[in-house]
C-alpha cells in the first residue's frame, strides 16, 4: 500500500518496489549479477515461449562492477532494479517493459536517470534499507530489504533524492503496519464507501422530491383560477 500527501495533481503517480537482501545459497554475488542482468518474461499464452530481456544497460553494468567489491556490487544491483521496477509501477506499465529504456547513474550528488534518452525530472525518490524482524518458524529472524518509493511532484528542474541507509532515518516518512491495522483500515474504507453510497442515494431522493414539488407548483400555476365569493360575514343583506 502506498500513498502520499499533497494535491491530486502532485501525487497521482506513486510507485513502490522492495527487494530482499539475499541471494540463493551456494551462489556468489558475481553469479547472481550475471543471472539478474536478464529477466524472464512470462508468455501471453500457453503456446508462447518464454523470453528474456536485459535489465541493465552497458553503462549500468560497468558502474555496478567498477569497484570490484561484492557488497557494493550487490547493493548497486538492488538499487537500480528497485528503482526501475518502482518507476514502471508508478507509470502503470506491464511486466514486459524493457528495463534498458531506463538508464540510471546514481553517483552521490549527481544522480541522473534517463528514459528513452530523455532526462527524467519531476520526481521525489526515497531510497532506503529496511531491517525487519520476521517470524520464521519459532524464531524471529532479521531480514534486510532494499526499498524504493517514487512520487511524481511535477517539478520542472531535476528530482529530489532521499538516501537513507541507517536505522531511524526514515521515521518521519515510513510507517510499518501490522495485518490487523491494514484490515481495520480496509473496513474503515468500506464504511466510507457505504456512507458515500447512502449520501448519494439520499441526495437523489431529495432532488427527485424537489423536482416533483416544482412540477406540481408549475401545474397549479397553469390551471385557470375562478374568483372566490367573499366570506359570508362580508355579505350585506339587501
N, C-alpha and C positions, 0 to 999 in steps of 0.2 A: 504494500500500500504506500503510495507516495502522494504528497500534497505540498503546496507552497503558499505562503502569504503574499497577497498583493492583488492588484486589479486583474480582471479576467484577461485583458489583452497582454498582461505581463507574465502570466503563469499558465497559459493554456498548454504549453509544451513542456512536459516533465518526463524524464527518463531515468531509470534506476537499474543497476545491474550489480551482482555480487558474485565473486569468485573465491573459492576456498583456497587457502594457502596449503596445498598438499599436492603431491604427485604420487602415482602408483608405486607400490613397494617394488624394490629392485630396479627402479628407473632412475637414471641420472637426470640432472637438470638439462643438460645438453640434449639428451634423448627426448625429453619432454618438449623442449623447444622445437626440435625437428618435427614432432608429431602435431603440435598446435599451430604450426605455420599454415596448416591446411585445416579446413573444416568440412565435414561430410554433410551434404545436403540431402535430406530425405526426398524420395521420389514423390511426384504429384499423383501417381497412380501405381498400382501393383506391378504394372508392366514396365514402368520406367526404371532405369538403372540408377544406382547411387552415383553421385559425382562429387568432386571436391573442388574447393576454391581456396586460393591463397588468402590468408587472413592478414598478413603483414607485408608491407611494401619492402622493396630492397633497402631503402634508406632506414626504415624502422628496424629491419634485421641487423643492419650494420650498427645502428645506435645501441641496440639491445646487447650486442656482443662486444662492444668496443672496450669495456672494462675488463673482460675476461674473468670476472668473479661470479660464481654460480648464484650467490644470494642476490646480487644486483641484477643479473640476467633474469632470474625468476620474478623478481618484483616488477621489473620493466615489462615483462610479458603480461603479467596480470593487469598492470595499469593500462596498457594500450588496449588489451582486449575488453576490459571492463568499460573503458571509455567508449569504444566503438559500439559495443552492444547497447550501452545506455543511450547513445545518440540515436541509433536506429529505432530504439523503443520510443524515444521522445518524438520522432517524426513519423512513427507508425508505419515502419517498413517491414516487409516479410523476412523470414529467416534466410531466404536466398539472396539477401542484399550483399553485393560484392564489397567486402571489407577493404579491398585495395583502393576503392574510391575515396576512402578516408585515410589521410596521411598525418601522423602525429609526431611532433617533435617537442618533448617535454623537458627541455633544458630549464632548470630553475630560473625564474625571472624572465625567460624568453620563450614561454610556451607558445606554440603555434600549431594550428590544425588547419588543414585544407581539405575541402570536399570537392571532388571533380576539378581540382586545380585552383579553386577559389578559396580565399582565406575565410575561415569560419569566424563570425563575430556575433555578439549579442547574447552570449550565454554565460550563466553563472555555473561554475563547476565546483563540486565538492568531492574531493578525492581523499579517502581515509581508510585506515585499517580498523577493524572491529574485533576485539577479543571477547569471545563468548564462552560461558560455562555451559556445556551441553551434556544432558543426561545420556550416557552410553551404558546400557545395562544397569549395573548397580553403582557406577562411579560417575562423578562429574569430571568431564574432560574439557580442557580449554582448547578451543578451536579459533583460528585466526582467519578472517575474511578480508579480501580487498573489495572495497565498496566504491561505487561511483554514482553520483547523482547529478543530473543536469536540469537546469531550469532556464527556459528562454525568457530573457528580460527585454529584448529589443534594442539593446544599446547599438549605436552606430559605429563606435570605435572600440574594437577589441572585446575581450572576455574578462571575467573576474574568476581567478583561480584561488581555491581554498585547499591548501595541502595540510592534512592533519595526520600525523603518524603516531602521536603519543596519546596515552590514555588521558581522558579528560578534555582533550582539545575540542571535541565536538559536543560538549554538554549542552551548549545553547542551541544547537541545530539538530540534535539527534535524540530520538526517544525510542526506547525498547519497550515493546508492548507484549504482554502475556496473552495467551489464547483467550482467556476469559474476558480480557479487556476488548479484544477485537470483536468477540461475539456480542458483547454489550453494545459496542459502537454500531455493529450491524443491526441489532434490534432497535436501537435509537433511530437509525436511518429508516428502518421500516415504519416506526411510529411517525416519523416526519412525513413519509410518503402517504401514509393513511390520513394524517391530518390535512395534508395538502389536497388529497383527493376529496375529503369531506368538505373543505373550504370551497373548492371549485364547484362541487355539486350544489352546495347551499347558494353559491353566487348565481349559478344557472337558474335555480328555482326563484331566487329573488328577482332576477332580471325578467324571467318569464311572467312573474306576478305583476311587476311594474308595467310590462308591455300590455298585459291583459287589462289592467286598470286604465291605462292610457287609451286603449282601443274602446273600452266601454264608455269612457267620458266623451270620446270623439263621436261615437254613435249617438249618444244622448244629445250632443250639440247639433246633430243633423235632423233630429225629429222636430217637426213644426210644433211650436208652443201655442196653446189655447189660453186666452186670458181667463183667469180665475175670477169668479164673482167676489165681491167684497165680503168680509166676515158678517155674520148675521147681526152682530151688535152694531154694525155701522149702517145697516139698512133702516131708513126712517119710514115710519108709517105715513101713508098719504093723508 
